[in-house]
Amino acid sequence: MQLDLQAKRSKVSAPTLVHKEKFWYKISRNRTLLLMCFPAILFFFIFSYMPMPGTYIAFTKFNYNKGIFASPFIGWKNFQFLFSNGQLLLLLRNTVLYNIVFILLGNFLQVVFAILLNEVMSKWFKKTTQSMMFLPYFISDVLVSLLVYNLINYDYGFISDTVRSAGGVMPKYYSMPGAWPFIIVLVNLWKGTGYGTVIYFAAITSIDTSMLEAAKVDGANGFQRIRYILLPCLKPTVVILLLFAVGGIVKGNFGLFYNLVGNNSLLFNTTDIIETYVYRALMNNFNFSQGSAVGLFQSVVGFAIVMVANGVVKRIEPEYSLF
Amino acid sequence: MKVKEMQKNKPVFHSTKVKLDVSDRTIRGFTYVFVSIFAILCIIPFWMIIASSFSTEAAIRRSGFTLWPTNFSTFSYSLIFRSPDQMIGAYVVTILMTLIGTTVGLFVVSMTGYALQRKDFPFRNGISFYIYFTSLFSAGLVPFYYLMVKVYGLKDSYWAVLLPLLMSPWLIILMKNYVKAIPHEITESGKIDGAGDFRIFWSLIVPSMTPALATIGLFLALGYWNEWYYSSLFLGSQVTYRPLQYQLYNIINKVAALKNSLAATQLVLDDLPSETLKMATATLATGPIILLYPFVQKYFVAGLTVGAVKG
């Protein structure tokens, strides 16, 4: 308090010096809190900000031995190449389409499960099924790929065997690009539905029960209660979660795609997303320039989408905006 | 959503006094069937992996993966433990990384989260933006890789796996939201008693946010236990002991790795029970999670319901 007054007094006496003085004063006054943030500041500087000048690689014919800034500058050529052979648009298409399906189907299923669970009386049933559905979320994508292999592998897969013993013909999925959008979507739903259901279920349990009771007394049936009470009450949660998802629409789930498809180039047409392309460009082909160009393209497009989405939301419903 | 509100909100129970009409019964019947089927589908694949890890290779070659071990055998496990170095090494690396990473990460994330929600901290908006911006725009994988390998010299170093997983903007924001639910008066009372900011955090705030710590800690621990991505980027063949999931990844994807890990057992490649071995490795790599799952799951659910929904 005492110090505050001093600061105010100095503002009156020497207006030109004040700003600087105040700044250092603010720092020293908050030094403990600043120090508490310091590890995180350092962390993001080292791992997130330091790589940023490296995006220059996207504009060079990169030579690993020469280093980034000694490599010859070639302007937009990497981007032009990736655009003209259709690679960039294919990757963008795959990434965005998969995400749209994941978001829509995923949220739909999660809301449905949450509502259904809420209709059940048995506490035991609710708890047990929630735990079972949540389990796949805890598993690494490496294991997920093994589970899928276990099921649909042509020679020994469980489904393959079942189909064959029923007299059917099992397709060779690992060489059928057309089948993978379905497989990947199913696996994604399998993995994420439990997690989302838990969140929506929590949102439902925070709805005022008296509303539901009143509706019941007034003779609303189960469908009507869902339609006119539960769904409208869930709307804000759905909108917020959808918004978060739209922000990440050009970001793919690398672990899922890479573990399921790997380096199986037969399937790339329908399964290659930005992350898997960049990873292979880097680790298999050592093509730093193109990998970096695709990565930069993704960051810029993603950034623009978040900005636009946030701007739109801010105008319509400021409460929901991200920042 | 405030913690207090959460505690108040009991699940929605329907009064049984009102007679169930047809639509109620339809919905309920449908739920039991539909939810049960999905829940079973969620755990069956795990069961199948465990079951087939106890089968003989010949049985799998003959009749494929089944729901029950055909010709029960523990051969694949005895093979792994005939030269247990690889597996034990993988466990040690993974457990150490998980413990160290989770502890350090939890400390830093909670400290930052606390500082950033203090309304009297003038730099909080600036620093929040500095952190949040990294999730809006990133340099991408290639420059990151180059920096880690060529500038920081972290190729084949465990640091390259341990450090990047310590925190994320998302975890810090989540933590910030948790701490917000703690009344500001606690900080005020600490100040009046003359405690410094760190002291307030450590002896007043930390004890009152154990559920939040449990949830964030679980996210971190899960990240470390399931880590294979940074390992695949930075840990080359020179590294003897790989984290568990990366070890599994290698065994699944490279027969050579399989051969390597069994070099000491002097088996010919043709005799390798490759399928059951994959399943046994998978069981060992995931076992601890499945065993701990029933105990940690409730913290996860409790924490998520407070933090994940903005409000």
Contacts between the chains, C-beta under 8 A, distances in Angstrom:
chain1	res1	chain2	res2	distance
A	26	B	122	5.5
A	26	B	123	7.7
A	30	B	121	6.0
A	30	B	122	6.5
A	30	B	123	6.5
A	32	B	196	5.6
A	32	B	197	3.9
A	32	B	198	5.4
A	33	B	115	4.5
A	33	B	118	6.4
A	33	B	121	4.9
A	33	B	123	7.7
A	33	B	197	5.2
A	34	B	115	7.8
A	34	B	123	6.5
A	35	B	198	7.8
A	36	B	111	4.5
A	36	B	112	6.7
A	36	B	114	7.1
A	36	B	115	4.5
A	36	B	197	6.9
A	36	B	198	6.4
A	36	B	201	6.9
A	37	B	111	7.6
A	37	B	112	5.3
A	37	B	115	5.0
A	37	B	116	7.0
A	37	B	123	7.7
A	37	B	127	5.4
A	39	B	108	4.6
A	39	B	111	7.4
A	39	B	112	7.4
A	40	B	108	5.8
A	40	B	109	7.6
A	40	B	111	7.9
A	40	B	112	4.2
A	40	B	127	8.0
A	40	B	131	6.5
A	40	B	167	6.4
A	40	B	172	6.6
A	41	B	127	6.6
A	41	B	130	6.8
A	41	B	131	7.9
A	43	B	108	7.4
A	43	B	163	7.9
A	43	B	166	6.4
A	43	B	167	6.1
A	44	B	130	6.8
A	44	B	131	5.7
A	44	B	134	5.2
A	44	B	169	7.9
A	47	B	144	7.4
A	47	B	163	7.2
A	47	B	164	5.7
A	48	B	134	3.8
A	48	B	138	6.5
A	48	B	139	7.6
A	49	B	134	7.3
A	50	B	147	5.8
A	50	B	151	7.8
A	51	B	138	7.7
A	51	B	139	3.7
A	51	B	140	7.7
A	51	B	143	4.1
A	51	B	144	4.5
A	51	B	146	7.8
A	51	B	147	5.0
A	52	B	139	4.6
A	52	B	143	7.2
A	53	B	143	7.7
A	54	B	139	5.6
A	54	B	142	7.3
A	54	B	143	2.6
A	54	B	144	7.5
A	54	B	146	5.7
A	54	B	147	6.0
A	55	B	139	5.2
A	55	B	140	6.8
A	55	B	143	5.7
A	57	B	142	5.9
A	57	B	143	6.1
A	57	B	146	7.0
A	67	B	150	7.3
A	68	B	146	6.9
A	113	B	35	6.6
A	113	B	38	7.3
A	116	B	27	7.2
A	116	B	30	7.3
A	116	B	31	4.1
A	116	B	34	6.6
A	116	B	35	5.8
A	117	B	31	7.2
A	117	B	35	6.5
A	118	B	11	7.6
A	118	B	12	5.7
A	119	B	14	8.0
A	119	B	24	7.7
A	119	B	27	5.1
A	119	B	28	5.7
A	119	B	31	5.5
A	120	B	28	6.6
A	120	B	31	5.4
A	120	B	32	7.0
A	120	B	35	7.6
A	121	B	13	7.3
A	121	B	14	7.0
A	121	B	16	7.8
A	121	B	28	7.8
A	123	B	11	7.6
A	125	B	32	7.3
A	125	B	35	7.9
A	126	B	11	7.4
A	128	B	39	7.4
A	129	B	35	5.1
A	129	B	36	6.8
A	129	B	38	7.9
A	129	B	39	4.2
A	130	B	301	7.3
A	131	B	293	7.8
A	131	B	294	7.1
A	131	B	297	5.6
A	132	B	39	3.9
A	132	B	40	7.3
A	132	B	42	5.2
A	132	B	43	5.3
A	133	B	38	6.5
A	133	B	39	5.3
A	133	B	42	5.2
A	134	B	297	6.2
A	134	B	300	7.4
A	134	B	301	7.4
A	135	B	42	5.8
A	135	B	43	6.0
A	135	B	46	7.3
A	135	B	290	7.8
A	135	B	293	6.4
A	136	B	42	5.5
A	138	B	222	6.4
A	138	B	289	5.5
A	138	B	293	6.2
A	139	B	46	7.9
A	139	B	226	7.4
A	139	B	286	6.5
A	139	B	289	7.2
A	140	B	225	7.7
A	140	B	226	3.6
A	140	B	227	8.0
A	140	B	228	6.4
A	140	B	245	4.6
A	140	B	248	7.9
A	140	B	285	7.9
A	140	B	286	7.6
A	141	B	226	7.8
A	141	B	228	7.7
A	142	B	226	7.9
A	142	B	228	5.3
A	142	B	245	5.0
A	142	B	246	7.8
A	142	B	248	5.2
A	142	B	249	4.6
A	142	B	252	6.9
A	142	B	285	8.0
A	143	B	49	7.8
A	143	B	245	7.6
A	143	B	248	7.0
A	143	B	282	5.7
A	143	B	285	7.2
A	143	B	286	5.6
A	145	B	252	6.8
A	146	B	49	6.7
A	146	B	248	7.6
A	146	B	252	5.9
A	146	B	278	6.4
A	146	B	279	7.7
A	146	B	282	5.3
A	147	B	45	4.0
A	147	B	46	7.6
A	147	B	48	7.7
A	147	B	49	6.8
A	149	B	252	7.7
A	150	B	45	6.5
A	150	B	48	5.7
A	150	B	49	6.4
A	150	B	52	7.1
A	150	B	65	5.1
A	150	B	279	7.8
A	151	B	45	6.9
A	151	B	48	7.9
A	151	B	65	7.8
A	155	B	61	7.8
A	155	B	64	7.4
A	156	B	60	5.4
A	156	B	61	6.9
A	156	B	64	4.1
A	156	B	65	5.6
A	156	B	275	6.4
A	157	B	64	6.2
A	157	B	65	6.6
A	158	B	48	6.2
A	158	B	64	6.4
A	158	B	65	4.7
A	158	B	66	6.9
A	158	B	67	7.6
A	160	B	64	6.5
A	161	B	63	6.6
A	161	B	64	3.7
A	161	B	65	7.4
A	161	B	66	7.6
A	190	B	41	7.1
A	190	B	42	6.7
A	193	B	38	7.3
A	194	B	42	6.6
A	195	B	304	7.8
A	198	B	301	5.4
A	198	B	304	6.0
A	198	B	305	7.2
A	199	B	304	6.0
A	199	B	305	6.9
A	199	B	308	5.3
A	199	B	309	6.4
A	202	B	301	7.9
A	202	B	304	7.2
A	202	B	305	3.4
A	202	B	309	7.1
A	203	B	309	6.1
A	204	B	12	6.7
A	205	B	9	5.3
A	205	B	10	7.2
A	205	B	11	5.0
A	205	B	12	5.9
A	206	B	1	6.8
A	206	B	5	6.9
A	206	B	6	7.4
A	206	B	9	4.6
A	207	B	12	6.7
A	209	B	10	7.9
A	209	B	12	5.0
A	209	B	13	7.3
A	212	B	12	6.1
A	212	B	14	7.1
A	213	B	14	7.8
A	213	B	15	6.3
A	216	B	14	6.9
A	216	B	15	7.2
A	216	B	18	5.2
A	217	B	18	6.8
A	221	B	21	5.4
A	221	B	22	7.7
A	221	B	23	4.0
A	221	B	24	6.8
A	222	B	21	7.4
A	222	B	23	4.2
A	222	B	24	4.4
A	222	B	26	7.3
A	222	B	27	4.5
A	222	B	28	8.0
A	223	B	23	5.1
A	223	B	27	7.3
A	224	B	23	7.9
A	226	B	27	7.8
A	236	B	311	7.9
A	237	B	309	5.8
A	240	B	309	7.1
A	240	B	310	5.4
A	254	B	229	7.1
A	255	B	228	7.8
A	255	B	229	6.4
A	259	B	249	7.6
A	262	B	253	6.6
A	275	B	141	7.7
A	278	B	140	6.7
A	278	B	141	5.1
A	278	B	142	6.7
A	279	B	141	6.6
A	281	B	142	7.6
A	282	B	141	6.2
A	282	B	142	5.6
A	282	B	145	5.9
A	283	B	232	7.7
A	283	B	233	7.2
A	288	B	142	5.4
A	288	B	146	7.0
A	291	B	140	7.8
A	291	B	141	6.9
A	291	B	142	4.5
A	292	B	140	6.2
A	292	B	142	3.9
A	292	B	143	6.3
A	294	B	140	7.9
A	295	B	139	7.4
A	295	B	140	2.5
A	295	B	141	5.7
A	295	B	142	5.7
A	295	B	143	7.7
A	296	B	139	7.8
A	296	B	140	5.9
A	298	B	140	6.8
A	299	B	137	5.4
A	299	B	138	5.6
A	299	B	139	7.2
A	299	B	140	5.9
A	300	B	137	8.0
A	302	B	136	7.7
A	302	B	137	7.7
A	303	B	136	5.6
A	303	B	137	4.9
A	306	B	136	5.7
A	323	B	129	7.9
A	323	B	132	7.1
